[in-house]
């Protein structure tokens, strides 16, 4: 069996994607050392916990670590064992939150057979845990899991994804930094599965892995994403009057936008503050999430992304949220050489934090982006209106800081 217990910081990052309402109960059917349920308990102390694992030693340790939880031994991929386990046998369709870091193996073409939704599905071990867990999920609940990223794209799991898509949305929320699991070289994703409000399989693309997002977002929560387009190797220095100072990732340090030595005369990729600047490419760092002050106008390189709220207060609030929930942001950066974040992935992070995002590629010429006119905004990844995807605001998310109280240099 592949055992990679969940680090505490990864468990908290996964729970940061949870809906804001407090669940009455949470279950983990591959509980291991209990890290995911501990993260649940930290956020919602009154939540009832249910834990199972196939390993006798793990079950013994779980009973000590989680004395108030309902804990039992279960070979979860065995239907008879699930039915016989006192801990989970009576929880069908009753659990509002399920968390999983299932054991998985990428050895050869190993497939597991699961009976789901009246049919038989062959899939990977990790996906088999997801299929086995969903019958226990309440209709308005959510399943949050740490899965191999291949589950979302592989041919092996395509039948499972097609089966799920008729009733559920399967959403990749971000990726865990490589090296977070000692001795594990597999890329791991943060994933959410939830039941569709109005299942319509005729409109679903086979193998789709993104959710339909339905909740309306208030106008004040809109954020515009601008990707810089100035290539550093093509830029010449300029001392001409009216030249804009250029901001590259080297000018983002300690939460501040430093004054660099290069200025440019082009109007491309110019941004007026207030705005949040952060790297698009390069090793992610909290100190490189920086606030550009009101009244400042800069040009940004192709390695920098700018984020603007509808006004100064919302931009400062955004800045605080990104810093407060840094682990969620950091997980969106992927890549084996130079880590990078895509506009779509960053848009997903913003939406998870309670913002509707619109994106501009930044390759057009024209005036500096200081306002929020419709002519500057297109949906991330395409030319259609950005979908409303959002978890509503709550005291949990609002605890980061109020915009008017934010210190631009604080870590919140």
PyMOL commands that set and color helices and strands:
alter all, ss='L'
color gray80, all
select helices_A, chain A and resi 8-15+35-43+56-65+79-84+125-134+149-152+158-165+201-203+219-221+232-234+249-251+286-288+312-324+326-330+343-352+374-376+395-398+403-405
alter helices_A, ss='H'
color red, helices_A
select strands_A, chain A and resi 25-28+48-53+70-73+95-100+112-116+119-123+137-148+168-175+188-195+222-227+244-247+252-253+256-257+263-264+270-272+275-279+290-292+297-300+304-309+356-360
alter strands_A, ss='S'
color yellow, strands_A
deselect
rebuild
show_as cartoon
